[in-house]
Amino acid sequence: MTVPPLTTEERRAALAKAAAVRRERAEVREALKRGRLSLGEVLAADSDAVRRMPVRALLESLPAIGKARAARLLGELEISESRRVRGLGIQQRDRLLERFDPQD
């Protein structure tokens, strides 16, 4: 199946949309890292950009969690490496919040 060719305007709009999504995700990751947002607030976000973010990237944005620890935590919490925020089940979401956001 071939992708239909895009006009210059369509391509420009798609690039602008992709840049806006990357910028929003970067802002969310930075806010998590700095403590301006809690994990509960991020998981409750209605933003499509956040909902499509990999859970692994979200965990890596938390203070003191790098790639190795995020991978280990995903295993402990029984969450697939490729799972996106919107694909989290209720129990997976609860386990994440219990672990990282106990006040919610």
N, C-alpha and C positions, 0 to 999 in steps of 0.2 A: 504494500500500500504506500503510495507516494504522497508526500505532503504537498498540498497545492502551493504554488508560488505566491508570495506575499508582495503586495505593492510596497513602495517605499514608505508610505504613510503608515500602513499596517505594521511593517517591520519596526518603524520608529516608535509606534505606540506600544508594541510588545516589549521592546527594549526598555522603554520608560517604566512600564508596569513591573518588569522584572527588577529593575534598579530600585523601585519603591519598596518592593517586597523584601529585597536584601537589606535595605536601609532599616525597615521596620524590625526585621529579625535581629539585626545588629543592635538596635536600640533596646530591644527586650533583653537580649543577652547581657548587655552592659548594665541595665537596670537591675537584673538579677545579681550580677557580680557585685555591684555596689550596695545591694540591700535596699534599693528604692522600690523594688517589687518583690512580693513573696511568690513562692511556687504556686500557692493556691490562687493568687490573682492571675498568674499567667495561664494556669490550666482553665480558669473560668473565663478567659478572654474570648470574645466572639470574633476576633480577627481571623480571617482566612489564612493570612500569612503565618500567624502563630499556630493555628490548628494543623498546618501542613509541615511544621517544623519537626525534625526527628527528635524523639525523646532523648536520645544520646546527646545531641547538641545542647538540649536544655539542661541536662545534668552537668555537662562540661562547663556550663556557664555559672554554675553555683560555686561559691567560694570554696577553695581547698579541694576541688574535684577536677582531676585531669582525665585524660583519655583512658588510662588503665583502671582507675577507680570507677569511672562511669561504666565501663564494660563489666566490671565485677558487680556493681550495684544492679545493673540490668539483669544479670544472671540471678542474683539473690532475690530480686523482686519479680522474677519470672516474666520479664518483658523482653520481647524480641529486639535484637540489635537494629532491625529495620523499621520498628514501630514508630508511627507518627503520633503526635499529640491527639489528633482527632480519632485515632484508632484505638486509644486506650480503653480497656474495659473498666467497668465500675470498680471491681476489686483491685485492678492494677492502679487506678487513680487513687483509691483509698490508701493502698500501701505506700505510694509515693508521698501523699500528703502526711500520712502517719510518720514517715521517716524524716521528712524535711520541713514540714509545716505543721507542727503539732497543735498550734493554737487554733487552726481552722476545723 
